[in-house]
Amino acid sequence: MTNMRSRLADLPHGRITKTFGRIYLETKGNWAALAQRLQGVFGIVSVSPVLKRELDLDQIKEGAALVIQDTPGQTFKVEARRPNKAFPLTSPELCNALGGHLLRNFPHLKVDVHNPDFVLNVEIRQEGAFLYSQVIPCLGGLPAGSSGKGLLLLSGGIDSPVAGFLSMKRGVTIEGLHFYSYPFTSERSKAKVVDLATRLAAYNAKGSFKLWIAYFTEIQKALQKTSYPTLSITLMRRFMLRIATQLAEREQALALITGDSLGQVASQTMESIHVINAVTTTPVFRPLIGMDKQEIIDVAYKIGTYETSIQPYDDCCTVFVPKNPATRPRLDQVLEAERELDVEGLVSEAIAKTELVQLKA
């Protein structure tokens, strides 16, 4: 309900109340605009424009006729639910009474209980009778914010925003962490990530988003000087997880979230993931691990991040890609390479220079 209020803050509406299995939103004649917004709120399976009537059969019949006159189709059936068992008619009796009433008043209609053009739904509750025929699908999932906080490693690519979206679908509140390597990456690259984070904010708890911008320039400079160029991507990703782990601990996030898809690039092979993950004991969620690229792109289109993600501005993951990156790195090789680096100092500097951008949908 809090997320609903945030999503509808600039639209006029009445009270939002709840009962078992239902949330009621009183409209001011603008239900279509409200429904469109609510389609982006996790935890809502569907929304329906509903007519409320008193618990009186004649009023319910009158309401059913009003709902039907605006519903296209030639065949129908009535489905009744009766949580309020004090109502004198059983569900089958109510279906029969309403079906007969509609057939008498709408001669063009026929009953089809197997494959109707529409269903008239009637719910008999303590608060009254609720009638509707339109069911608009929504995102489902768990309400954003109901499953704890996670830290999303947010690049400027297609995958990580989708990983964040799918995490929010399971109730995770996310904050973003972006690694910025000016002047190797441009201000436009940073602006692109801010745009992606703003789009994700619409799905996040309370419609807000914390985006952390980590200073990564010195790390990338140091990686170019090592004696193990084929391991540079592996080393870079290990630095990212170290920084993310410390930031997550500080911000009380319980998991890290990445856009890894198994086998998609050199750093996402089984061996690479194993070696990269060795630097942290914080759980790392990889919602895309079994998805093909086209499946990921389809979700990116759906949530409105694809067009931003394909803008041609490099991020720190694409600037210094070696010709032949290691696809099966060994942990002993990686540890040997890291002996050439001031790992602790570089991580501390990056975290000290990390900046926060507060965003609203």
N, C-alpha and C positions, 0 to 999 in steps of 0.2 A: 504493500500500500504506500509505503514511503517512496519507492521507486516510481509508482504510478503518479504520485503527486508531483515529483520532480519532472517527469516527462510531460505532464499536462500543465505546468506552471503558468504558461502564457496563453492558455485557452480557457474560456469561461466554462465553468461546470459547477454542479451542486455537490452535495455531500458524497463522500466515499465511505461505505460501511461494509461490514462483512457478516456472513453467517456461515454455517457449516458447508464447505465446498463451493461457496459462491462469494463474490465481491460485487456489491452494487455501486454503480456510479450514476448519480442523478444528472441528467443532461439538461441543456437549455436549448434544445432544438438543433444542436450541432453534433449529433451522435457520430456522423460519418468521419468528421475530422478527429474526434476523440478516439474512435476505433482505430483509425490509421496510426495514431501515435502509440496506442496500447499494443499494437502488433509488434513493437520493438522492445517490449518489456518482458524479460525472462520470468518464468514462473506462471505465465498466463497461457493456458492451452488454447482458448478461443474466447472471442467476445461476440455478443449478440445484442442487437437492439430489442428491448423487451418492453412489453406493455403490462402494467400492473393493474390488477382489479381486486375488489374485495372478495371475500370467500363466500360468494353467492353465485349459484348456478346461472341465473339470468345475466348477471354482470360478466361472468366468464364467457358465456355464449356471445354476448355483445362484443367483448374484447377479441374473441376468436375471429369474428367476422371482420373486424377492423384490421387485424393482422393479415388475414387472407386476401383482402381486397387489394393489397399492395404487393402480393407475392405472385410472381409469374409461374405458370405451369398449369397442366390439365389434370394431373393425378396427384393424390395426396394420401397421407395417413396421419393419424393422431397418436402421439406418444405422451403418456401422462406419468408423472412421478408424484408420489404423495407422501413426503416426509411427515406431513401433518396428518396423523392418523385420525384426528378428531373430525376431519371433513367427512360428511355422511356418505358420499359415493366412493366406491373403490376405484382404483385406476382403470380397470376394464369398463366399469359402468360409466365413468367420466368420458372415456374415449368414445364409447357408443353414443352418448348424449351429444357430444360436440360434433362427431362425424355426421350424425343425422341432421343436426342443425345446419351444418355447412352444405350438405347435399340439397337440402330444401331451399336454401337461400342463394346458392351458386350452381345453377343447373349445368354449367359447362364442366363442372368438376366430377371426377370419378375416384373411387377409392382403389389404391394399389398398395397393398401392405408389403410387397416384395421389392419393388423398384419404383417408388413414387418420385414425381418431379420435385416435391418438397414435403417436409415433415412439419406439422404443427406440434410444437413442444409445449406442454403445460406442466408447470410445477406448482404443487399445492404446499405452501409453507406457512409457518406461523404468521409471517408478515403479510401474507396475501397470496393471490394467484398470479403467476408470472407466465406470460405467453410470448412465444417467439417462433419464427420460422427460418431465420437467417443465422448461420453459424460461420463466423469468420476465423480461419485458423491463425494462431499466433505462434510464438517461438517455443513455448513449452519450457522444459528444463526446470531448474531451481531458481528461486529469486536471487538476483545478484546481491552478494553480501551475506548470504546465509551459510556459506561454507568456508569462511576464513579468507585470509589475504594471501595473494601470490604476487611475485615479482616477475614481470614479463620482460625478457630480453628482446627489445623492439628495434629491429633494423628498419631500413627503408624498403624492404622487399615485399613480396607477395605473402610469404608464409607466416611470419610472426604475428601480423595483425589477426590472421585467421586463427592462429593458436590462442591468442588472447580472447577472441570472441567465443571459441568453443569452451575455454576455461570458465568464462563468465556464465555460459549456459549451464554449468554445473554448480553455480552459486558462488564462484570465487570472485571476490573483489580484487581487481588487479591495479598495480602500479607499474609504470613502464621504466625501463632502463635502456638508454641509448648511448652508444659509444661514439664519441665525436672526435675526429682527428684533424682539426684545422691546423695548417692550411691544406692538408692532403685531401680533405673533404670540404665542400663549400658551404656557405650559409644557406644556399638553396637546398642542399641535402638535409640540413637541420630543420629548415622550414617544412620540408616534406614530411618528416617524422612527426613534427608538431601537428600537422594536418591529420595524419593517420591517428595520432593519439586523441585528437578532438573528435574524430569520427567514432572511435571506440568508447569515448566518454558517454555517448548516448545510451550504450548498453550497460554501462558500469553502475555500481551502486550509487544512488543519489545523483546520477548524471554528471559525475565529476571524475577527474583523472589526474593523478600525480605523475609527471614525467621527469625522471632524473636524467640529466645530461652529464655523462662521465667523460672526463678529460683523458683521452687515449693516445695523444700525439707522441709522448715520450716512449710509451710502450712500443708503438709501431716503429719508431726510430731505432730502438734497441733491438728489435727483432730482425731488422735489416742487417745487423752487424754480426749475427751469430754464425757459427760454422756449420749450421744445419739448415740450409735454405728450404729443403723439401718439407721440414717440420714446422715452418713458420705459421701455417694456418692452425695446426694442432696447438702450438704454443700460444697463439693469440686467443684461441677459444678457452684454453685453460686460464689465461689471465682474466678473461671475461667472467668465467664462473667464480674465480676467487673474489673479484670485485663485487659481483652480484651476491655472493654468499654473505659478505660482510655487510652490504647494504640491507639485505633481507633481515639479517639479525638485528640491525639497528632499527629498522622499520617494523619489526615484528611480523614479517611475512613468513609463512610456514613452508613455502615451496617456491622453486624457480620454474619458469615456464619458457620453453623455447619452441621454435618453429621447425625443429628437426623432422625430416621424413627419411626413413631408413633407406640408405643407398643413393640418395638424391645427388649429393656432392661428396667430395673427398672427406670432409669433416663429419659426415653423417653415415659412414660405414659402421658396422658393428664394432670393429677394432678401434676406430677413431672415437666413437662415443664412449667406449670403455675407458680409454686413456684420458680423455677430456674430463669425464665424470669423476675421475680418481681424486680431484682436488677438493671435492666437497662432500659433506655428509648430509647436506640439505636435500630433501627430495626434489628431483627434477621431473616436471611433467612435460611430456611430449605428445600433445593431442593429435598431431598429424603423422605420427610414426608409421602408420599403415596406409596412409592416403597417397594416391597417385597425384601428380601435378595438376591434371585437369580437374580432379575433385576439389583440390585446394582453390584453384582459380574460380570454380563455380561458386564456392562459398564467398570468395573475395568480391565477386560481382554482386552477390546477394546482399552483402553488408556495406557495399559502397566504398570499399578501399582499393579495388583493383586499379582504377584509372590513376589514382595517386601513386600507388606502388610502382607502376611501370614508368613513371617519369624518369628521364635518363640522368639522374644525379647519383654518383657513386657514394657508397657508405664505406666504413673502414673495413668491412669484410671483403670488398671487391677491389680495393685500391692496390694492394700489394700481393696479389695471388701469384705464387711461383709457377714456373712452367710445368713442373711435374710434382704436384703436392702429394705427400705420402697418403696413401689410402689404407695402409695397414701398419700404422705406427706401433712401435713397441714401447712399453713404459720405461724400460731401462734406457733406451735411446733418448727419450724425451727428458728424463731426469738428468742425463748427461748434458744435454743441450741447455737446460735451465741453470746448470752450474756456472755458465758464462754470464748470467743475468742477475741483477739485483732485484729478485722477484719481490721481496717484501717492501723494498723502498719504492719500486714502481707502482705497486698496488696502493700503498699508502698515499703517494702523491696523487694518483687518479681519484681516490675517494675524497681526499681533502679538497680537490678542485671541482668536485661534482656539484652541479647546480640543479635547482628544483624549478620546474615550470608547472604552475597550477592551471588546469584547463577545465572548462565547462562545455557541455554539449550545446 
